[in-house]
Each structure stands twice: as structure tokens, then as C-alpha cells.
């Protein structure tokens, strides 16, 4: 079976021909000092706002530190907290790092951590559900106690999330509004030029090992082809979110280094299980899962850069289980389900009462991979007799349609390993009362399991609880997993010491040098 993505490839070539005209700051060159790294990014950093992308830039760039971090094996390690323990069912005690200063010279301590987390919760409602905090107490200068609303075993993992970065009081004005990021990380915010670049400088008072680089410029180049061209022409030193074709081309040239590694991230189709969609019928949801060959999606849409996704969590995720039966390609089983749902196949098309089975598929184009993955899935369904109506939007435009229930499938990206714990991903996405559940899917047993899971310390009972929740997610099929992400970046050959972090949510340039 061959995927025909000709139209998309023609568009990509057209974009390539005009890419240099689309790149902000195109007149600049990478004739920069050896202690300065110029990085081309897909999204504008927006360092003067906490809300876009839930402040992830502050964590990606390491302007801010979190209390707890994830190492390269996705295990919890000390950040601004050196240790933590649950001293009561709802109380966690964190011992904080001594002799740490914010970029403005003020000291970091328990009161500063309490202030920051309270500000984050007040300004970003998402944080309230993420952390489930009832109260915080600075017991001693370097001891912070956090009482949660209920037993919450996942709190240390949640405190690795980018949204929980620790801000100095100087980050906010007298009214409590955010003005700029002032943290404790190895890089301090220096300058921002709208629609162009954000600059950070090495913080010589950093509590950890000092970075070799002095300056990092995050250059905003939204066009996918233009970012690759900027690297090839020497305009930038490092580029993220490459098209697979660009990664393949650069990997053949000794002037560049290409970094590819498994990372947190799942591309999947979220099904509208509400009354406005034919996918309200679980039989059709299951049939769609049986008809899409994920191997072909990876090969046809991503030139093989990715792993076929047959379950929500990848096999490498510590909480995944062999007892969660993966989806498979089975056209005969899918046909049986569709006939049971009242459809018949006429002239190669599934119809009901003379009306073709048609899926309205939405996605967004800001991620390089989204159009091709969406198109590949649609083509595979068409080849199996299910009509599709594909529309691409901005992220906000797609979300508006989704919230109204005016869709059948929305193809999205999610990071199921970001905190190393299943609570964030299963509860916040699929619990019937979750703010991110725009799929109108509800399962009482699933709700009870994820509510219970967050109360349990890691161990056999917790694992069995989340295992059963995953089995329900798989069997009731409110989603179609498509591709587990392989993180791709590239640099000039002069860059050394870079390593992909599996969370996919910080660059970790502390050990990077440029010759």
C-alpha cells in the first residue's frame, strides 16, 4: 500500500523556494563568538508572558528551576529540593537546597518557594489541578511542607512540570502581575525582540556547574523549511523541529550533526464520543483503530522517524504493561464491527441508509509533522472505504471547533512521559470532569481508577490500578494512538556536547560548547 502525499510534498518544496523570505532576522549571521549559541525555534519564546504554552520556555531555556527534576532515564532527581518525603497521607516535606540565589541576588528559601507556587496557582488555573495543593508552610528556612487536598502520591513528579518553575518576587509587580522571568537557573533573561528573538545570558551565580556558553539567542523562525535553511546558510547554530526530509538531508553532510532519540510525545487522534459525532458508537471507534496501519503512517508521513503507536504509553514508559493489549491492523474485524453498527460496504464505500460514513478530521499546522500525519491517517481510512473531510487550523482555531463538539477526530500531540507518572496524562486528559477532556467521553470505572491511582505510592497496587485504567482506555477507544515521537534536532558540526532529553521539554545546553 502506498501513501500519496504528493500535494503536501509540493507545498513543502514551494515553501523551500521562498523560505529565506519568511525568516525573521534573516539578515543576521552566525558569525557569533564561540561562547554564543544561536538556536532556531518553531515557536516564539514570549518571555514576557506566563500563559502561552504554559510557560514552557522558562523551563526549556532553564531560566527557572523546578523543585524536582527528571534525569535522562526519567527518574526523579534533586532540583531546588535536595530530598522529599511523604510524612502523612496528605503532607509532603521538601528539604531545599542551601546557598541558592535568584538572578536579582535575592535568596531562595522555603518562603520564596511558597510564594512562587502560590503565584503560579493564582495566575495559571491549570496548575491548581496539576498540584492539588491545599496549603503550604515554610516550617524552617529550608523546609517546605505541602498539604494536598487528598492523598497525592504523584506530587514530586508533578513538581517536575515546567509550569512549577520557581520565580523570584521580582518576576511580579506590586499588583501581583507577571512582568518578566527571574529565576535561579543557569541562564538569566536578557532581552526580547518581538517576532524575532529572545536572548539569555549565563548566570555566574548559578548553584550548579557553570555552563561553558555565555549567551544563547532563541531565534523565532516559524517556517519549517526556513529553519533548516538558516542552519545550512550559517545563520543559526542549532535548529529544532525539523521536517524528516531535512533531517535526512543534513545527516548526509559532515558539516552538520543530527540528533534523533526517543522522547516523550504521542501523536494521536482524539475521538469525539459525544452525540454530535458518529464516533459516539464505540464499534466505529474500534473499527477505525483496526483500519489504520501505524507502520505506514510512520513511513509515509515521517520518513521512518518515529515509532508506530499501538497504545497510549510507549513500551519504554515505566507504567506501561504487557497486559494492555495493543491495537492491530485487522480489516475483517473492522468490517464486522461496522456491519454490526448498521453500515454496509457498497462500491468500496461504507454507507448507512445511503449516506457515506464520513469523518471530519481536524488538526493544526504549527507542528511540522501534524499535516502529514493527519493526511496519512485520512488516506489510509479512505483506502478502507471511510470518507474523510480534513481541515487544518491554528491551534486556537482547532480548539474552538473541538470545544463546540463540531468534529469527529482531532489529531493532536501530547507528552505522556513529561512528569514520569501516569496521573497527569490519564486523569487530566480522560477523566470525565477533566478540563482537557473535550471528547465528551465518560467511563465511571476509569474515573474511579485514576482517582484512586493518585493516592497510591509506587508499588504493585498502584501499578495494577493504572494497568486497569489503560486497559479501559484501550478497549473503549476514545483515541487512536498514531506515532510515538522521536525528537529531532540538528546543529553545525562546531557544536559539541548536546544530548536529547527524553522529556522533550528542556534543551539542556549547560554542557554544550561551540568550537
N, C-alpha and C positions, 0 to 999 in steps of 0.2 A: 504494500500500500504506500503511495507517495503523497506527501503533503504538498499542496500547491500554494506556496506563499509568495507567488510572483509579484502580486500587487504591492505587498509590503516591502519586498526587496527593491522594487523600482523606486518606491518612495524613499528608501534609505539611501540609494545611490543619488537621487536628486538632492537630498539633504546634504550629502557629502560634497557635492559640487559647489554648494553655496555656504558651506559650514563656516568658512573664515569670516563671512559677513555677519554671522549670527553670534559670534563670541564676544561678550563684553570684555573690554580690556585687551582686545586683540593686538593693539599696538605695542603692548608690553612684551618684554622678552625674559627668558630665564637666565640672562646674563647676571645672575644674582650671586652674592657671596656664597662660599661653601657652607656657611652656617645658617643659610636661609633656604627653606623648602617651599616651593610654590605648588599648591595642590588644587587640581580642578575638581569641583564638586557639582553634582546634579542639582542640588537644592541650594538656594541662598541661605547662608548661615543665620541671618536675622538675629544677631546677638543682643538686640535691644528689646526683645520680647520673649516672655517665658512661654507663650502659648503655642506658637507654631511647632508642630511635630513634638509637642510636649517637652520642649526644652532640650531635645536630644543633643543639639550641637554643643551645649555646655559640658556634656559627658563625653561626646565623641572627641572633642578637641582637648579634653582634660583641663579645662579651666576650673571646673569643680571636681571635688572628690565626693564619693559616697562613703557612708559608714562601713559598708561591707562591699567587697569586690568579688569578681569571678576570675579564676585563673584560666590558663589555656586549656584546662581539662574541664572547665565549667564547674569547678569546685569552689566553695566559699573560702575566701582568704581575707585577712585584715585589710581594712582601708583606714578611715579615720578612727574606727573602733579596732582595738587590738584583740578583744575577746568578747564573747556574749554567752549568756546562758538564760534558760527559762527558769526563773526562781519560784514561779507559781503558775497555775494553768493559764492565767491571763497577763502575767507580768514577765517582761524580758529585761535583763540588766546588761548594759553595754559599758565596758571599760574603754575609755577613749585614749587616743594617742597623746602623749605629752610633748610640749615644746613645738607646737604647730602654730603657724601664724597665717592669717589671711593676707591677701595681696596688698591690702592697705595697712598692714602692720599690726592690726588688732589680733588678740589671741583667740585661738579656737579652744573651746571648752564645752562642758555639758550645757551650760546656759545658751551658748551660741548655737549648738546643735538643736536644742529645743526650740529656740526662736525660729531657726531656718525651717524646720519641719512644720511648725505651726503656720508659717507664712505660705509655704508650698500648699498645704492643705486648704488654706483660706482662698488662695488665688487660683488653684487648679483642682476643680471638683473631682477629677479622675483620681487624684491622689488619695482622697478620703476612702474610697472603696479599696484601692490598692493596699493601703496600710492598715485600715480598720483600727485606728488609734482612738482610745477613749481619753487618755491623759498622759502627760509626760512630766517627769520630775527630775530636776538636777540634784541628785542625792548628795553628791560631792563634786568638786570642780571637774573631775574626770570620770564621773559615774553618772550615766543617764539611765533612768528606768522608764520603760514604756509599758503602759497598761492598755491592752487591746479590748475591743468591745466584747470579744468572746475568746475562747482558746484559739490561738492562731499560730500554728507551727511554722508557717511559711514566712513569718515576718523578716528574719535575716535575709532570706532570698529576695523578698520584695525590696529590701533596702539596698540592693544592688542596682535597681532600676534607675535609669537616667533621671527620672522625674524627682528622685530623692536626693539629688546633689545638694551639698551644704553651702549655703550662701552667707556671706557676711552681712551685717546690718547695713553696711554702705551700699548694698545692692538695691536698697529700697529708700524712697523718700520719706518725709515725715508723715505723709498720709498713708504710708504702707504700700505704695505702688512700686512696682519694679522699675528700675532705671537702667541698670547695667549689671553684668555678672562680675562679682568679686568673690573669688573662692580661695581654695588652699592648694590648687593643683599645680603641676609643673609649668603651666602656661597661663599668663595673665592677658586679659583682653586689652588690646592697644588701640585699634582703630577699626572703623566700619565705613565703607563707601557703598552707598545703596546701589543695588543691582550690579555690583562689581566685585568687591572683595571684603573679607574680614581678616584682620591681622592680629596675631597673638605673639607675645614676647616671652622668652624664658624667664621664670620667676626664680631668682637666685636664692630666695629664702625657702624654697621648697623642702619639705620634710624628708623626701626620699632622695634617691640618687639623681643628681642634676643631669638634665638632657644635654646631649652634645650640640644640638642645634640651638641657635639663638632666636630665630624668627620663623614663623610659619604663616604663609599667606594662603587663605582659602579663597580661591578664585571661582566665582559663580559663572559656570558655562552650562546652561540648561540643555543645549542641543547635544544629543548623544554622540553624533559623528564629530562635532566640533571639539568635544573634549579630547577625543583620540588624536585629532589633527593638532591640537595645541601641544600635546606631548611630542608628536613627531616633528613639529617645527621648532621645538625648543622653547616654546612659550611657557610651559609648565614642567615641573619635575615629576609629578605624581598625578595619577588620574584614577577615579573610582567610577563604578557603574558603567563598565564597558559593554558594548554590544559584543556578542560572541564572535562575530566576524572580525571585529577589530582586535579582540584578544588573540585570535588565531594568527592574524597577520603580524602583530607585534611580536608574538612568540618566536617567529621565524627570523627575527632581526636581532643580532647581537648588541645593537645599540640600546636595547630595552630589556627590562625584566618584567615578566608577567607572573602575578601571584594568583593561584587558584587553590581554594581549600574549602572543605565542607564548613558550613556555618549555619547559625540559626536562621531559619527562614523557610516559610512554606507558601507557595503559590497555590491557591485553591479557589474553587467556585463555591460561593455561599448560596444555598438554595433558599428561595422564598417558600416557606412552608405554610404561608398564610392563605386565606381564602381567595385572594386575587390571582393566585398562580396555580397552574396545573400541577406544580410540584408539591402542592398540598397533599397529594397522593403519594404515600411512601413507596408504592410499587414503581412509580415513574422515577422517583429519586434513585432507587436501587438500580433500575434499568440503565439510567444514564451512567452510573458508576461502572456498570458492566460493559458499556459500549466504547469507552474512551481508553485507548491504549496509551498509557503514560510513557512507555518507551518511545513511541513515535512522537509524542509531544516534545520530549527532551531532544530527540534527534532533529526533528523538523523545525522546531521553534528556537532552539538554543544551541544548535550545532554540537549537541552532546554535553554541554556544560551545565550539569545539573544531575540530580538523582530522581528517578521515577518515584512518585509518592503514591503509595497504596494504603497508607494510614496517615492519621493526623501527625503523630510524632514519628520521627525517623527512628530506625532500629538502634542508632547510637545513643539516643536520649535515655538517660538512666531510668526513667519511669515508664519506658515503653515495655511491652510484654509480648511474648510469642503467642500468648493465648488470645490476643486481639487479632482475629483472622483478617488478613489483608484482602482488599478488593482484588479482582482479577478480570481479565477480558473474557467474556462468555456471551456471545451474541445469541445463542439459543436460549439461555436462561433469561436474558433481557427480553427476548421476543415473547416468552411465556408470561412474563410479568406484564408486559404491555397489553397482551391479549386479555389477561385477567382484569386489567384496568379498563377494558372496553374498546381497545384500539385494534385495527386491522391494517395489514400492510397491502396497499394497492399501488401497483406500478412503482414499487420501490419506496413508497412514502407511507409512514404511519398516519392513519386518519381515524377520526371518530365522528360519526354522523356526517361524513363527507368533509369535515374540517381537518386540515393537516395539523399534526402535533408540532407546534412551533414554540421555541424557547427564546424569550427576549433576554439577551446576554449583554450585560454592561461591564465596562471596565474603565480604566483611566490610563493616560498615556505618559505620565511624568516619569514612570519607571521604564527603563529601556526595554525590559522583557515583556511587559504587560500586553502590548498589542499582538506580538507574535504568539504568545502562549494562548491568549484568548482566541485568536484566529485559528490556531491549530486545533483547539478543542472543538470549535464550531465546525470546522471542516470534517473532523472525524465523526461528529454526530450527523452531519449531512450525508456522509457516505453510508451511514447506517439507517437512513430514512427519516431522521428527525430534522425538521427545518429549523433554521436559526435566524435571528434578527440581531446583529451585533452593532452596538453603538459604543464609541469611545468618548469619554468626558474628561474634564479635570476631576481631581479627587473630590472637591466640594460638590461639583455638579452631579457626579455619580451618587454621592452620599445623599443628596437631596431626593433623588429618584428612589433610592433604596428605602429611605425612611418613610416614604409615602406608600411603599409596597408596590410600586409601579415597575416591576421587573420579575424575572424568573431566576436568573443566575447573575451574581455579581462576582467577577473574578478579582481577587484581592491578594495582598501579601501580608503575612503575619510572621512573627518571630517566636515560635514556640519553645525556644531554648533560652530566651533572653534572661530569665532570672534563675534558670536551672531547677524550677519547681513547677508542677502542673497547675497549681491553683490559679495563677494569673490567666492562664490560657484557656482552661476548661471553664472556670466559673465566669470570668469576665466576658467571654465570647458567647457561651451557650446556655448559661443559666437563664431560666425564663424571665427573671427580673433584672438581668444584667443590662447595663446601659448600652453596651455594644451589640446586643442581640437584636438586630434589625431584620431577623429572618422569620420572626413570628413562630419559632419552633419552641415547643414546650414538652418536657418529659419529667414527670414527677419523681421517678426513681433517680434519674440523672441529677436533678436538683438536690435531692437528699444526699446523694453520694458526694458531690463536690462540696456541699455544706459541711458534711462530716469530715471529709478529707483534710480540710484546712485546720481542723482541731487536733490532728494526729501527728505526733513526732514520726520521723522517718523510721520505717521498720515494716515488718510483714503485714500488719493490719492496714497501714497507710497505703502500701503498695497494692494490696488486694482491693482496696476501696477505689483507687484511681484506675486500676486494671478493669474493674467492672464498669466504671464510667466510660472508659474508652471503648469497651465492647458495645455499650448502648449507642455511643456516637457513631460507631461503625455500622451497626445493624439498622438504626433508624435513619441514617444517611442524610443529615441536614446539610452536608457539604460533599464536594467531590475533591479530594486531595489530588494535586496535579504534579508539582515538582518541589522537591526539597532543594533549597538554594545552595549553589556553590558560589562563594564570594570571589569576585574577580576584580583585581586592580592591576595597575601597571606603572612602571617608573622608568626613568632613564637609567642606564647602566651605572651612572655615578652614585645612585642611591644604594645604601647598604644597611642591613640590619632590620629590615621590615619583616613582620610576621603577621599573618592574618589571625585576628582573634575570633574564636568561634561564635561569640555573641553577635558579631557584625555591628556592634554599636559603640566602639571607640577605635580610633586609629592607632593608638599606642605608638606614637613617634618618639618616645623617650629614648629608645636605643638606636634610633636611626641616625646615620651620618651621610654626608654628601661629599664625594671626593672632587 
